[in-house]
Amino acid sequence: MYPFDLALSSLTINALWKYAYVDTDLAPNNLTAEEKQARMKRDRMALYINLSSVVLAFIWVPITLTIMVVFPFAFVVPTLLGKKEKE
């Protein structure tokens, strides 16, 4: 169930981010069109990984646990390192 919750959270956050930054001017926006596309592509990839993790949980639980451990290193850590380099 946890991977399913992650997938739903990912879907909701992706939709809110796209609405606030791309579809409207609700949030301050200094991203280029390429940066927006890269962000949406990365968000879609995260959603697909979460959805595949849901399916894999029914096949073999250790695969899902491994994905959940590796996931932050693939998505969160590079973002944080990128912010440090900009400073």
C-alpha positions in Angstrom: 0.0 0.0 0.0 2.8 2.4 0.7 4.0 2.5 -2.9 0.4 3.2 -4.0 0.3 6.1 -1.5 3.6 7.4 -2.9 2.2 7.2 -6.5 -1.0 9.1 -5.5 1.1 11.8 -3.7 3.4 12.1 -6.7 0.4 12.5 -9.0 -1.1 15.2 -6.8 2.1 17.1 -6.3 2.9 17.0 -10.1 -0.6 18.3 -10.9 -0.3 21.1 -8.3 3.2 22.1 -9.5 2.2 22.1 -13.1 -0.9 24.2 -12.4 0.9 26.7 -10.2 4.1 27.2 -12.3 3.1 26.3 -15.9 -0.6 26.8 -16.4 -1.1 29.9 -14.4 1.0 32.7 -12.7 0.1 31.7 -9.1 3.7 31.2 -8.1 6.8 33.4 -8.9 8.2 31.9 -12.0 11.8 32.4 -13.2 12.2 29.0 -15.0 12.9 28.8 -18.7 10.7 26.7 -20.9 13.4 24.0 -21.1 13.7 23.9 -17.3 9.9 23.5 -17.0 9.9 20.7 -19.5 12.8 19.0 -17.7 11.0 19.3 -14.4 7.8 17.8 -15.8 9.7 15.0 -17.4 11.4 14.2 -14.1 8.1 14.3 -12.3 6.5 12.0 -14.8 9.4 9.6 -14.4 9.0 9.6 -10.6 5.3 8.8 -11.0 6.0 5.9 -13.4 8.6 4.5 -11.0 6.1 4.7 -8.1 3.4 3.0 -10.2 5.8 0.3 -11.2 6.7 -0.1 -7.6 3.1 -0.8 -6.8 3.0 -3.6 -9.3 6.3 -5.0 -8.2 5.2 -5.1 -4.6 2.8 -7.9 -5.5 5.6 -9.8 -7.3 8.5 -9.5 -4.9 8.6 -7.1 -2.0 12.4 -6.7 -1.8 12.4 -5.0 -5.2 9.9 -2.5 -4.0 11.9 -1.8 -0.9 15.1 -1.4 -2.9 13.3 1.1 -5.2 12.1 3.0 -2.1 15.6 3.2 -0.7 17.3 4.3 -4.0 14.5 6.7 -5.0 15.7 9.7 -2.9 19.2 9.3 -4.2 18.0 9.4 -7.7 15.7 12.4 -7.4 16.2 14.4 -4.2 20.0 14.4 -3.8 20.8 15.7 -7.3 18.3 18.5 -6.8 19.9 19.5 -3.5 23.4 19.3 -5.0 22.2 21.5 -7.9 21.0 24.1 -5.5 24.3 24.2 -3.6 26.2 24.7 -6.9 24.0 27.7 -7.8 24.9 29.4 -4.5 
